[in-house]
Amino acid sequence: MNFTHISEGEYSTLLGMNGGCPESPDGSRIVYARKENITDSSKAELWICNSDLTDHRKVFDIECGNHNGPSASFIDNSLVVFRSVYNGMGVFYILNVDTGETVYGPIAAKESHCAENGRYPFSLDPKQENKNPAYPGITTAGIYSLDVKSGAITKVLDANDMLSEIKKAGYEPNEHTLSLSHVQWNPSADKVMMRIGINGFGGALLGCFDTKTKKTHFIPNKPVHQLWFDDDSYIAVYQYHDGTRWHMDKSRINRYTIDGEIIEPLGGIGNHVDRSPDKEWITGDSMYPDEDVSVFLYKRGHTEPAAVIDTHRFLDTAWKLNVHTNPSFSRDGKRIYFNRPLSSEKTSAVFADISDIVKSV
C-alpha cells in the first residue's frame, strides 16, 4: 500500500506515541517534529501543518530522542502538548499554536499519551520533586492532572499510596516503583492507568486507579503498549518469550478488563497498537527483533490482517536508533499515521489512506 510523507526534505520527521493521534480534534491540522540528525542529536523542531499538507510552519525549538519523538498531541484545536528538555531536565509544555504563547511549562515531569476532556495527566518522579517552583501544586511523586482551561493542577494519586497498595497485593517493589509512567486517563477521565516497576512478574504491573471508588487494580506480567479501549477496558498485546527470544507469531492483540481478564481477541500479530474511533478496526506493528517491520490493519476480532499497510527492513533505524512505528488512527478512522524509516540515517512521518478498505469490508 502507498503511504504519504507529511513533509519531505533534507531532514527526518517523527510522530509521537502509538494512540497519540497527531491530528487536532477537528481533524484539520497535524503536529510532527523535524530533526536534521537522528543518529546522534536531540535537537529538533516542532511543526504543524494542515491535514491536506499545506501551510507547514515551525512553532517551537525542542530537544527529543527518536523514541516517541516529542510525544506531541493536540488538546484542543489550538493547544498542543509536547515534551522537551529545559536546564537538563525532561519537561513538557502546552503551547497555543495560533498565538505562539506558551500557556503552561516548562513543567519537569513525565508526559502522558494525551489529554481527555481538557485534562492532561502527567507523572512526577521522586527525582523531579521540588523542580517546579512556578507550580506549587506539584509536590511529591505521583500522578497529577492539569485542567488546561482553569490551570488547576490536581494530585490524582500519591506514589507512596500506590506503593502501599502494591505491597498489600503481595508484589515486591523495587527502586523504580515510585516512578509511575505511561499514565492515561480513560475517556471519561475518572480512571487513570499507569506502568509500575516491580520485581518479578515480568518486571512491571499495569495499574489502574479508580478516582470514584478509590480502588486500585493490577495486571501482572502486563500486556504491552496498552491504551484505553473504552472507559472500563484496555487494548494491549500479549507477548510470548521462551527464555531466549520473543515469538512474534504468538503475539495477539486483545481487549482486557482492568483486572487482566481477556474480554475478546481484537487482532493478530502486534506490538505498538491503536484502535479506530468507532472501535471496529485495529492497527498493530510487527516490531520484534530480526523480523521485518510491518504495519497491519485488522477488522475487529480477526487475527488475519485485512491489509498489510507497509513493510520495511531498516532494522538498525528501528532498533538501534529507536524509531518505533507507533501507528495511530486519524480522528475519522480513515488514515493510519506511523513512523517509516527510509535508510540507516533517515526516517519519515507518514500516513496511509485506508478509507477504501474500511468502507468496503
C-alpha positions in Angstrom: 0.0 0.0 0.0 1.2 3.5 -0.8 1.9 6.0 2.0 2.2 9.8 2.0 5.0 11.7 3.6 3.8 14.6 5.8 6.8 16.6 5.0 9.7 15.9 2.6 13.2 17.4 2.7 16.8 17.0 3.8 15.7 16.1 7.3 13.8 13.4 9.2 10.3 13.7 10.6 8.8 12.0 13.6 5.4 11.3 15.2 4.7 10.6 18.9 3.4 7.6 20.8 1.0 5.0 19.4 -2.5 6.0 20.1 -1.4 9.7 20.5 -3.2 10.9 17.4 -1.2 13.7 15.7 -4.3 15.4 14.4 -6.3 18.2 16.0 -9.8 17.2 17.3 -11.4 18.6 14.3 -9.0 16.8 12.0 -7.8 19.9 10.3 -4.2 20.0 11.5 -1.2 17.7 12.1 1.7 18.1 14.6 5.0 16.5 14.0 8.8 17.0 14.6 11.7 17.7 12.3 15.2 16.5 13.1 18.3 17.3 10.9 20.1 14.4 12.6 18.6 11.2 14.1 21.9 9.4 14.6 23.4 11.4 17.5 21.5 14.6 18.2 18.5 15.6 20.3 18.0 18.9 18.6 14.6 19.1 16.8 11.8 21.4 15.8 8.0 21.2 16.4 6.0 21.8 13.3 2.3 21.9 12.4 0.5 21.8 9.0 -3.0 21.4 7.7 -4.2 17.9 7.2 -4.1 18.4 3.4 -0.3 19.0 4.0 -0.4 22.8 3.3 0.8 25.6 5.5 3.7 24.0 7.2 5.3 26.1 9.9 7.6 25.8 12.8 6.1 26.5 16.2 8.9 25.6 18.8 12.5 24.6 19.1 12.7 21.4 21.1 15.0 18.6 22.2 13.8 15.0 22.0 15.0 11.5 21.3 13.8 9.4 18.4 11.7 7.1 20.6 8.2 8.6 20.7 9.7 11.8 19.3 8.2 14.8 21.1 5.2 12.9 22.2 3.2 15.7 20.7 -0.6 15.8 20.6 -3.4 18.3 20.4 -5.5 19.0 23.5 -8.0 21.2 21.6 -7.8 22.7 18.1 -5.3 25.3 19.3 -3.3 23.8 22.2 -0.5 21.3 21.6 1.3 19.4 24.4 4.8 18.1 23.8 8.0 17.1 25.7 11.4 18.7 25.5 14.4 19.4 27.7 14.9 22.5 29.9 18.0 23.1 32.0 19.0 19.5 31.5 15.6 18.2 32.8 12.9 16.4 30.9 9.8 18.7 30.7 6.6 19.2 28.9 5.0 22.3 27.5 1.5 23.3 26.4 1.6 25.7 23.5 -1.1 27.8 21.7 0.0 27.2 18.1 -2.2 30.0 16.9 -0.8 32.8 19.1 2.6 31.2 19.9 2.0 31.6 23.6 3.5 29.1 26.0 0.4 28.5 28.1 2.0 26.1 30.6 5.5 25.0 31.1 8.2 24.1 31.3 6.9 21.5 33.8 9.5 19.0 35.0 7.5 15.8 34.8 6.8 12.7 32.6 4.4 13.5 29.9 1.4 11.2 29.1 -0.2 9.9 25.9 -2.8 12.6 25.5 -5.4 14.7 27.3 -9.0 13.7 27.9 -11.9 16.2 28.4 -9.4 19.1 28.7 -7.5 17.3 31.5 -3.9 16.4 30.9 -2.4 13.7 33.2 1.3 13.5 34.0 3.6 11.8 36.5 6.3 13.1 38.8 9.3 11.0 39.5 11.0 11.3 43.0 14.0 12.9 41.3 11.7 15.7 40.0 10.3 16.7 43.4 11.0 20.4 44.2 11.8 21.1 40.5 8.7 23.1 39.7 8.7 26.3 41.8 6.3 28.0 39.4 3.7 25.3 40.0 3.4 24.9 43.8 0.6 22.3 43.4 3.2 19.9 42.1 4.7 18.4 45.3 5.7 14.8 45.9 6.0 11.9 43.4 2.7 10.6 41.9 0.1 11.3 39.2 -1.3 14.7 38.6 -3.9 16.2 36.3 -3.8 19.7 34.7 -7.1 21.3 33.8 -6.0 23.3 30.7 -8.9 25.8 31.0 -8.5 26.8 34.6 -4.8 26.0 35.1 -5.7 24.0 38.2 -3.3 21.1 39.0 -4.8 18.3 41.0 -2.9 15.4 42.6 -4.7 12.3 41.5 -2.6 9.7 43.3 0.4 9.8 45.6 3.1 7.4 44.6 3.6 6.3 48.2 -0.1 5.4 48.4 0.2 3.3 45.4 3.3 1.7 46.9 1.2 0.6 49.9 -1.4 -0.9 47.7 1.3 -2.8 45.8 2.7 -4.3 49.0 -0.8 -5.2 50.2 -1.4 -7.1 46.9 1.7 -9.1 47.5 4.1 -7.6 45.0 7.7 -6.7 45.7 8.6 -3.1 44.9 12.0 -2.0 43.5 13.9 1.2 43.0 11.7 2.1 40.1 8.3 1.5 41.7 7.7 5.2 42.7 8.4 6.3 39.1 4.9 5.7 37.8 4.8 6.2 34.0 2.7 5.8 30.8 -0.2 7.4 32.6 -3.5 7.7 30.7 -7.0 8.9 31.6 -9.8 6.8 30.3 -12.3 8.7 28.0 -14.4 9.9 31.0 -11.2 10.9 32.9 -12.3 9.1 36.1 -9.8 6.2 35.9 -6.1 6.5 35.4 -3.8 3.7 34.2 0.0 3.5 34.7 3.0 1.3 34.3 4.6 0.3 37.7 8.0 -1.3 38.0 8.3 -4.3 40.4 10.5 -7.3 41.0 9.3 -10.5 39.2 6.2 -10.9 37.2 7.9 -9.6 34.0 9.2 -6.6 35.9 6.1 -4.5 35.7 2.5 -4.2 36.6 -0.2 -2.5 34.6 -2.0 -0.5 37.3 -5.3 1.4 37.4 -6.7 3.8 40.0 -10.4 4.5 40.0 -11.0 8.0 41.3 -14.6 7.3 42.1 -14.3 4.1 44.1 -10.7 4.8 45.2 -9.9 1.2 44.3 -6.7 0.0 42.6 -6.4 -2.7 40.0 -3.3 -4.6 38.9 -2.3 -6.8 36.0 1.0 -8.7 36.5 3.1 -9.8 33.5 1.5 -6.8 31.9 0.4 -6.9 28.2 2.4 -4.3 26.3 1.6 -0.9 24.7 -1.7 -0.6 26.5 -4.3 2.0 25.6 -7.8 2.5 26.9 -10.3 0.7 24.6 -13.3 2.3 26.4 -14.0 3.6 29.9 -13.5 0.1 31.5 -11.2 -1.9 29.4 -7.8 -1.9 27.6 -6.4 -2.7 24.2 -3.0 -4.3 24.7 -0.7 -7.0 23.3 0.1 -10.5 24.7 3.7 -11.4 24.0 5.4 -14.8 24.5 9.1 -15.1 25.4 10.6 -18.6 25.8 13.6 -17.5 27.9 15.7 -17.0 24.8 13.7 -14.9 22.3 10.3 -13.3 21.6 8.0 -15.2 19.4 6.3 -12.7 17.1 3.8 -15.2 15.7 2.4 -15.9 19.1 1.7 -12.3 19.9 -2.0 -11.3 19.9 -3.9 -8.0 20.3 -6.6 -8.4 23.0 -9.1 -6.4 24.9 -8.6 -6.8 28.7 -10.6 -5.9 31.8 -8.7 -3.6 34.2 -8.0 -6.8 36.3 -6.4 -8.6 33.3 -9.1 -10.9 32.1 -9.3 -11.2 28.3 -12.7 -10.0 27.1 -12.2 -10.6 23.4 -9.4 -11.0 20.8 -9.0 -7.9 18.7 -6.3 -8.7 16.2 -3.3 -10.9 15.4 0.4 -10.0 15.4 1.1 -6.7 17.1 3.3 -4.7 19.4 2.5 -1.0 19.2 -1.2 -0.8 18.6 -4.2 1.5 18.3 -8.0 1.2 17.7 -10.1 3.2 15.4 -12.5 5.8 16.8 -15.5 3.5 16.1 -13.6 0.6 17.7 -14.2 -1.6 14.7 -10.6 -1.5 13.3 -7.3 -2.3 14.9 -3.7 -1.4 13.8 -0.6 -3.0 15.1 3.1 -3.4 14.0 5.5 -6.3 14.0 8.4 -4.8 15.8 10.1 -7.9 17.0 13.9 -8.5 16.9 15.2 -9.7 13.5 11.7 -9.6 11.9 10.5 -7.4 9.0 8.7 -4.4 10.4 5.2 -4.3 9.1 2.1 -2.3 9.8 -1.2 -4.3 9.8 -4.8 -3.4 9.7 -7.3 -5.8 11.3 -11.0 -5.9 11.3 -12.0 -6.2 15.0 -11.8 -9.8 16.2 -9.8 -11.1 13.2 -6.3 -12.5 13.6 -5.5 -12.3 9.9 -5.0 -8.7 8.6 -7.4 -7.1 6.3 -4.4 -5.3 4.9 -0.6 -5.0 5.3 -0.1 -1.3 5.2 3.7 -1.3 4.9 6.8 -3.5 5.4 10.4 -2.5 5.7 13.7 -3.9 7.0 15.6 -0.9 8.2 16.2 -2.7 11.5 19.1 -0.6 12.8 17.0 2.5 12.4 14.1 0.8 14.2 16.1 -0.8 17.0 19.4 1.0 17.4 18.1 4.5 16.7 14.7 3.7 18.4 12.5 4.8 15.6 9.4 2.8 16.6 6.5 2.6 14.2 3.8 3.8 16.6 0.8 3.5 14.4 -2.2 5.7 15.2 -5.6 6.2 13.6 -6.8 9.6 12.4 -9.8 11.3 14.0 -12.1 10.0 11.3 -10.5 6.5 11.2 -9.6 6.8 7.5 -5.8 7.2 7.9 -3.1 5.4 9.8 -0.2 7.6 10.8 3.2 5.9 11.5 7.0 6.4 11.5 8.6 5.0 8.5 12.5 4.6 8.3 13.8 5.3 4.8 17.5 4.5 5.4 20.0 3.9 8.2 20.1 7.7 8.9 16.6 9.0 7.9 13.0 8.4 8.9 9.7 10.0 7.8 6.4 10.6 9.5 3.8 9.2 7.0 0.2 8.2 6.7 -1.7 5.6 4.7 -5.2 6.2 3.3 -7.4 3.3 4.4 -10.7 4.8 3.5 -11.5 2.3 0.7 -10.7 -0.7 3.0 -12.8 0.4 6.0 -15.6 1.3 3.7 -15.7 -1.9 1.7 -15.3 -4.6 4.5 
